[in-house]
């Protein structure tokens, strides 16, 4: 069973529907016991980093989530949920993240030409740099996934499994041991996205 | 880099998609879930649903349709038609929509754009505009293109972005239904200043019209059409292959 952490950010309709579509059992929860019993955990998220981190902290689940991740439970962050896995973010001032993966979350606008639009929104190809990445078991080089974000992970090269090019190299999939994350929305990335979720469900 | 998007637009009335008239002049309708699945399989990058029912009963049917589509099709879904309040945003987002398109509701109350953007983020708010040339000016029309608002459409687009719209749909009434190609003059004008993605709508009659659009306006993001897709005059996978072969970056299907 996959537990989706419920901390009051974002709309989980599509994520739940896509997991159901691939035949994975999923539950949206903020119950620590359910998280402990779950085989895997997904941390979703949209919105601003600081606000989301505050909400996550206010559930009181952070120490528990850290413990479960440290014990080796497969853990995936999606979009803002992926950004929360890093040490810190600079969205509206510096804010600490969960610190599962080394790196910082910074504004795309500071690193790309002004001619490029922010948010980075739309379908972009995956450039796979870690072919053994379990999430990419069913995905080929160059397949496209759907992004919507204005901030991106930096200084985390050793953890990146796949990038997308947007004048700078945007980490699309990151991993540190049992903890992984997708900057894009697998639940909105067609067949490719469903295959990434399927691979996570099978880990 | 981000690929150009091809977007079919589905008008939903009383729970069914109105496909337009076929070559015999007979009005065709289709099941929205079936059609959405068909477009997903043929490589559509996004789907736009417009609720063209006026009744409250029809609105219930629409959200029901939307929810059924969102359980089956996992690409971005944009929803418009009868969006007048933040509560309307909430109603369609809960049923699986990713973006909400505002048009007449935003003309009546421009604050709707700001309120929607504050609550759900700019990426969620699409400003859809029906535009027609009147007295040498690009004029904004309301109520499905029936009412001249007297507002300068270019200025309206600028304001919409400033208020927090995350995307613009530019529908040219002059080229709509003519099938002589997109309104390049109008689109160029808006793309010249837009800091958010722009979707071209109105006028597509064949594959060459899409190529012309993407070649002439390199920073346009997407082309939207309805009847040419619904009536199977242009197949989306053929269109994307054709555009890709002509140097336009596209998301193509992968053989598995």
HADDOCK unambig.tbl for C-alpha pairs under 7 A between the chains (distance, minus, plus):
assign (segid A and resid 13 and name CA) (segid B and resid 94 and name CA) 6.97 0.50 0.50
assign (segid A and resid 13 and name CA) (segid B and resid 96 and name CA) 5.67 0.50 0.50
assign (segid A and resid 14 and name CA) (segid B and resid 70 and name CA) 6.80 0.50 0.50
assign (segid A and resid 14 and name CA) (segid B and resid 96 and name CA) 5.96 0.50 0.50
assign (segid A and resid 17 and name CA) (segid B and resid 71 and name CA) 5.33 0.50 0.50
assign (segid A and resid 47 and name CA) (segid B and resid 121 and name CA) 6.89 0.50 0.50
assign (segid A and resid 117 and name CA) (segid B and resid 195 and name CA) 5.97 0.50 0.50
assign (segid A and resid 117 and name CA) (segid B and resid 196 and name CA) 6.10 0.50 0.50
assign (segid A and resid 122 and name CA) (segid B and resid 2 and name CA) 5.86 0.50 0.50
assign (segid A and resid 122 and name CA) (segid B and resid 3 and name CA) 6.99 0.50 0.50
assign (segid A and resid 123 and name CA) (segid B and resid 2 and name CA) 5.44 0.50 0.50
assign (segid A and resid 123 and name CA) (segid B and resid 3 and name CA) 5.66 0.50 0.50
assign (segid A and resid 124 and name CA) (segid B and resid 1 and name CA) 5.81 0.50 0.50
assign (segid A and resid 124 and name CA) (segid B and resid 2 and name CA) 4.67 0.50 0.50
assign (segid A and resid 124 and name CA) (segid B and resid 3 and name CA) 6.11 0.50 0.50
assign (segid A and resid 144 and name CA) (segid B and resid 251 and name CA) 6.20 0.50 0.50
assign (segid A and resid 165 and name CA) (segid B and resid 1 and name CA) 5.31 0.50 0.50
assign (segid A and resid 166 and name CA) (segid B and resid 1 and name CA) 5.16 0.50 0.50
assign (segid A and resid 187 and name CA) (segid B and resid 74 and name CA) 6.02 0.50 0.50
assign (segid A and resid 188 and name CA) (segid B and resid 74 and name CA) 4.77 0.50 0.50
assign (segid A and resid 188 and name CA) (segid B and resid 75 and name CA) 4.44 0.50 0.50
assign (segid A and resid 188 and name CA) (segid B and resid 76 and name CA) 5.74 0.50 0.50
assign (segid A and resid 189 and name CA) (segid B and resid 74 and name CA) 6.36 0.50 0.50
assign (segid A and resid 189 and name CA) (segid B and resid 75 and name CA) 5.66 0.50 0.50
assign (segid A and resid 190 and name CA) (segid B and resid 74 and name CA) 4.98 0.50 0.50
assign (segid A and resid 190 and name CA) (segid B and resid 75 and name CA) 5.30 0.50 0.50
